[in-house]
Amino acid sequence: MPYNFGDIVLVRFPFTNQAAFKQRPAVVVSNHTYNTTRPDAIIMAITSQLHSLSSLGDVLVTDWQAANLLKPSAIKPVFATLEQTLLLKQLGSLQLSDQAILRRAILSILGYENLLNPPTAAPKSSHS
């Protein structure tokens, strides 16, 4: 099944030390074209442990019920690339407003926040 950016899936998400896995929801962050031309998908972990949010890159899912999540949740700034066959099932999709917030967070995490607000050029002086 080709996935889209913002799809919520159930996966065995690897811990960052790769020593173990935890079954949890995740959000697909690779786009439809990537997901239809490659065997893998890029995902980010979702947590319901809201007390542990650090702010940098954490994205609170505001419309968590419409995304078909069981509890209030946040997307963690942890990426993983998994074969699509390891995505156990699709649970739902982020609403467009949450997708927009996630896109901005990804740009910030990767150091491209200047794409969000590009610097403006100083006006040219009319005096020569």
Secondary structure, 3 states (H helix, E strand, C coil): CCCCCCEEEEEEEECCCCCCEEEEEEEECCCHHHHHHCCEEEEEEEECCHHHCCCCCCEECCCCCCCCCCCCCEEEEEEEEEEHHHEEEEEEECCHHHHHHHHHHHHHHCCCHHHCCCCCCCCCCCCC
